[in-house]
Amino acid sequence: MRGSIFIKIFLGFWLVSIAVLGSWLLADSYIETLPAPEQQHRPPQDPPQRFVLRLIYAMQNTPAERLPAIIEKAKSKHDINVWLLDRQGRDLLEQRVPAKVATVANQLRGRKRRAFARHREGPLIAHSVNLFDGSPRRMVMMFPKPNHQIIGLLIANNWLRLLLAILVSGLICYALSRMMTNRLRDLRHASRKLADGDLHTRINVRDHGGDETDELARDFNTMARQLETRMREQKQLLSDVSHELRSPLARMRVALALAMEDEHLRLDLLARMDNETVRLEDLIAQLLSTQENSLPLDKHVDLVALLYQLCDDACFEGNQTAKKVTLSTGLAEAIVASSGDLLHKSFENIIRNALQHTPEESEVRVQVIDTAGSYEVSIEDCGPGVKEQDLQRIFDEFYRVDSARSRDAGGYGLGLSIAHRAIVQHGGALTAENTRKGLKVIARIPK
């Protein structure tokens, strides 16, 4: 805790508060020792000062035989005890004179006509008066003690007031220091969790407003989100690469198997294997480019020619199981903007997915039509289809709906997700629906 910023802030605030309170107490004690004007020794406001002045006036202008009634009225109505002392300290009404009363009365010497003293039983005020017959007297009034003894004790004891002020200021400084350092503590804990690999760590903070620590917390959340996104993209890249490498490798294995069985086709099959090797190199470069947030559409592709080529490749792959892939379109060409070879890989994934799940001795139908503002490409298989609640989820990574479309059939749940992301990056949309024959995947590419 030696280097804790909370301790530093707390002690700093508290020491400053103690210094201010101590200075105030010393100044107050010093001022009390100075000779003050008479107006500074005013009696408390309860009873009103006007009543005190009227009481002094009555003492000076009332015959001696009527003074006991006035003193009794002050006692009964305002709970004020009054003594009229002569030079020897005897009370005119022969009341017992407490020591505290005699002490404050003895302060009236020379030209000093008023005196004030605090006592735990109540404040005392002494005043020099001349009675109706001209005899000098010292009138002492003792006001009732405060209703709360603790308040009276605080009033009478400066050091006790200082101690209470230090304790209260300590609590306030503690609350302020804790409030200022809570956000830093949250940042420390969140940073440790993030360093331990918990990329979902976030700090609970308002979206707008607050002080600098709130801004720091929002910056931390932004950093954590970006880090989580980067890590997810890296994992996705690795999974996409491993999946995409399977497509050309599968065709190379088929070509190699056929070349070993038929010597007459060996040269043609070796040429196909060479083409697949080149495609592997292009594939890796294109997969890396898919990780960019925005893709430059700097290439034009003819969808009709592209799909004819993909259908021919799929037919070659499906010959062993008597599966066919047919393309029907009334368009001579369908030119769209593309980024590299991404559309090629997207439609290849969709067609190979349909070919994989269509039964033997059946066909996959591919159709291209011209719609308003876009070209629509549909790929329909003859497979078991997908449950309605799973139609939107088939484009999620690694999602497989059931045993009919499982890893045992050769799928890893990545082909459609790669196609979906690429087509969306081209400004298009990819959807799926069940038909009477099987599953139809529809891609819309803007012109």
N, C-alpha and C positions, 0 to 999 in steps of 0.2 A: 504493500500500500504506500510505500515511500514515494513512488513516482506517480501516484494516482492524481489525475487532474481534478477529480471530485474533491479530494482532501485539500488540494491547493486552492481551489475556488472557495470552498467552505471556510477554511481558515482565513483566507484573505478578506472575505466579506465580514466574518465575525470579528477579526482584529480591528478592522476599520470601524465597525459599529461600536466596539468597546472603547476605542480611542475617542470617538465622538461623544459617547455618553460620559466618559471620564472627564473630558474637557468641559462638558456642560456642568457636571457636578462641581468641579473645582471652581469654575466661574461663578456658579450659584453660591457656593460657600463663601467665596471672596466678597461678592456683592453684599451678602448679609452682614459682613463685618464692617462695611462702610457706614458712616453716618448718613442716614437717609432723611429726606424731607418728611414732614409729618403726614403728608397725604399718602405715603407708602404704608403707614401703620393703620390702615383702615380695617374696621371690624368686618367679619364675614357678612355676607348679604342676607343671611337668615338668622335673626330677624333683620328687616330692612335697615339700612343706614339711617334713614330719616327717623326711625323709632329711637335709635341710639342717641341721635342728636337731641331729639325731644326729651329723652330721659335726662340727659345732662342739663338741658334747659330747665326742666322741672325741678331738679335738685337745687339749682341756683336761685329759683324764684318761688319756692314753696316754703311756707313756714315749717319749722321743725316738727310740730305736732302732726303734720299731714304727711311727712316723709315715710313713716312705716307703711301707710296704705299704698303709696307709689311703689315701694320696694316689693311689697307682697304681690301687687298686680304684675310686676315684671316676672316674678317667680312663677305665679300660677298661669299666666297667659303665654309667656315665651320661654319658660324654664331657664331664666337668667338669674343667677345669684348676684346680689349687689351688696358691697360693703362700703361704708363711709368711715374712713380711718382718720384719726387725728395724728398729730406729730409723734405721739408715743406709740402709735400702731393699734389703738383701741377703736373698736367699732362703735359708731354712734348708737346702734340698737343693741349693743352688748352681745353681738353674735360671736361665735368662736371664729378666730381668724386663722385659716390654714397657713402653713409655711409658704406654700406656693403663692398665696395671695399677698403675704407680707413681702415676699421677694420681688414681685413685679411692682408693688407699691413703692418699694425703696428705690426703684429706678427713677422716680420722679424727683430729681434734685436740680437745684439751680433753676435755669430757665426751661428745662425740659418739662413739658406739660402732658406728654402722652408717652405710653410705653405699651409694648405688646410682647406676649410670651405664649409659646406652645406648650401644651401639657397633654398627657395621655387621657385625662378626664375631660379635656376641652380647652379651647383657646381662652386666654385672659387678656383684657384690655384695662389699663389704668389711665385715669385722667384727673388732672388737678381741677377742683371746682371751689367756688366760694359760695357758701350757703346763704340763705335769705338774710341771716343776721350778720353776714360779713365774715364769719369764721372760716378759715381755709380747711379744706378737707381733701383727702385723696380717695376718689371713687374707683373701686375695682369691680369690673363685671366679668363673670365667668360664664361663657356660653356652653350649651350642652355638648357633650362629646358626640362624635359622628355615630350614625346608626350602625355602621359596620366597623368593628374593631380593627379588622385588617387594614381597611382604608385609613383609619386614624393612625395606625402604627406606621403605615407607609408615609403618611404626611409628616410624622414626627421624626422619621429616621431616614436620612439621605442615603446612607450606605445600603440599607435594605431596598430602597427604590432602585439603586444602581444594580444590585444583584438581580432583582426581578427583571429589570430592563435587559441585562446581559442574557438571562435565560430566554426571554421572549425573542430577542434579536437572534440568539443562536438557533432557535426553532425556525424562524423565518429564513435565516441564511441557509439552513440545512435544506429546507423545502426548495428554495431557489436553486441551490447548487445541484440538488438531485434532479430537478426539472431540466437544468441545462445539460447535464451529463447523461441522462437516460438515453438520449438518441445515440450518443457516442458508444454507450455500452451495447445498445442493440446492433450498431455497426460492427463492433468487435466480435460479438457472437455470430452474426451473419457471415462475416468474413471467414471465421474459422470453419463454419459449416460449409461454405463454398469451397474453401481450400481442401476440405475432406471429401469433396466430390458430390455434395448435395447441390445440384444445379437448379433445383426448384426453390432455393432459399430466397425469400423476399422479406423486406422490412415493411411493416404496416405503417403507411404514411399517407396523408391526404394528397390528392392529385394536384392541388394548387394552393398557393399561399404558404404561410409559415415562415420560419426564420431560416438562417443559413444551414442549420443542422437538418431541417426538412429537405432543403435543396440537395444536401449531400446524400441523404437517404434515397431521394428519387434518382439521383445519379447512380447510386449503387444498384438500385433495382434495374435501371436501364442497362448497366454493365452486365448484371447477372442474366438478364433476358438475352442480350446479344451473345454472351458466352454460351448459354444453353442452345441458342439457335445454331451457332457455329459448330458445336459438338454434335448436335443432331444431324447437321448437314454432312459432317465428316463420316458419321456412321452410315448415313444414307448413301453417301458416295461409295463406300466400301461394299455395301450390300448390292447397290446397283451394278457396280463393276463385276462382282462375282456372278450376278445373274445374267448380265448381258454377254459375258464371255461364253456362256453355255450355248447360245444360239449358233454362232459360226463354228464352234467346236463340235457341236452335234452334227452339223452338215459335213464337217471334215471327217468325222468318224464314219459316217455313212459312205462318203466317197472313198475312203480308205478301204472299207470292207468290200465295196464293189470292185475296187481296183485289184484287190487280192484275188477275187473270184474270176474276173474277166480281164484277160490281158489286152483284148482289142479296145476296151474303153479306158485303158490305163492312162493314156496321154490326156484325154479329155478330162478325166477325173482329177489328174494332177494339176491341170490348169484351173479347175474349179477350186481345188485346195489352195492354190496360190492366190486366187481372188479372195478367198475367205481370210487368208493371212493378212492381206492388205486391208481388208475390211476391219479386222481386229485392231489394227493400228489406228484407223480412223475412228473406230468406236471409242477407244480410250480417250482420244482427244475430245470427242463430242460429249462424252459423259462428264469430263471435267468442265466443259463449257456450260452444262446444265446447272451447275452450282451458282452461276451468276444470277443476280437478282433480275437483271434485264438483259435480253438477248438481242443482238442486232439482226434484223430481218434483211440481210444483205444478199439473199439468193432467191431466185425464182425456180419453183419446182412445178412440173406438170403432174398433177395427181393421177391422171389416167395412165400415163406411161409408168409412173412409180408403182401403181397398184398392179398393172400387168406384170411387171417384173417380180413383185412380191408374191403374186399368185402363182407364177411359174416356179419360184423357189419353193413355195409351200407344197405344190403338187409333187415336186421332186422328193420332198421330204416325206409326203404321205403315200407315195407309191407302194411302200412295203405293206401298208395296212389297207390298201384300196380306198384311201380317202382322196377326195377331189376338192379343188378350190376353183370356183368359177367367178368371173367378173362380168357384170352386165352394166352397160351404160350407153346412153345415146349421145354422149359428148365426145368430140374428137380430141379435145384437150381441156384441162382445167388448171390454169396457171394461178399459183398462190405464192405469197412471199414466205420465205422460210429462213431458218438459221442453220446453216450447215446441213448435216444429215439427220437432224432430229426427227423430222416428219417420217423419214424412211424407217428409223428405229421404232417410232411410235406405232405406225401401222403394221410393222413386222411383228411387234409384240402382240397386238390385238389379233392378227390373223393366226399366228402360231398358238395363241391361247385358245382360239376357236377350234383350230385343227386338233389340238391336244384333247379337247373334251367332246368332240363329235364322235359318234360311234364309227366302227369300221364299216366300209362299203357305203358311206354316206358322203355328203358334200357340204362345204362351207360356201355360202353365197355372199359375194361382195358386190355392192351396187354404189354407183356414183350418180348423183342428180344435182341439178343446178337450182338453188333456191334464191330467194331475194337477199342479195348481199353476201351470200356465202355458198360454199359447196358442201353437200351433205354426203358423207361416206358411211354406209351401214355394212356391218359384218355380222352375218347370222349363221349360227351353227345348228346342229340337230341334237344337241346334248340335252341333259335333264333340266337345264334352266337353273334359276336361282330364286330363293324365297324372296317375296316382295320386300320384307323388312331388311334384306341384305343387299338390295340392288345398289344403294348408295355407298355401302361399305366395301364393295368389291374393288374400289379404287384406292382403298387404304393400303398402306404398306404391310406386307406379310399376312394379309387377311385371306383366309380360306374358309369357304362357307360350310363344306361338309366333306364326307369321304369321296363323293363323286368328283370333287375338285380339290384334291388334297395333294400333299407332297408326294404321295405314292404314285400319282399320275405325272409327276415331273415338274410340278409347279411350286414356287416358293412365295407366291403372293406379291411379286414385285413388278411383273410385266405391265399390268394395267395401271399401277400407280405411276410408273415411269411415263407411260403414254399419256396419262391424264395430266401430269405436270407439264410435259412438253407442249401438248396441245393448248393448254391454258396460257402458257407463256407466248404462244403464237396468236393469242387473242381469240381462240376458239373455245369450244365446250365439248365435253365427252360425257355421254349418258348411256344408260343401259335399260333394257326393258325385256320382259318375257313375251315370247310369241307362242303360237300353237306348236311350232317345230322345236324351239329351243330358246337360246339367249341371243338377243340382238344388241350389239354395241353400235352407237351412232355418234359419229364425230362431225362437228360443224367447224369448217375452216373459213375465215373471212377472205373475200376475194382481194 
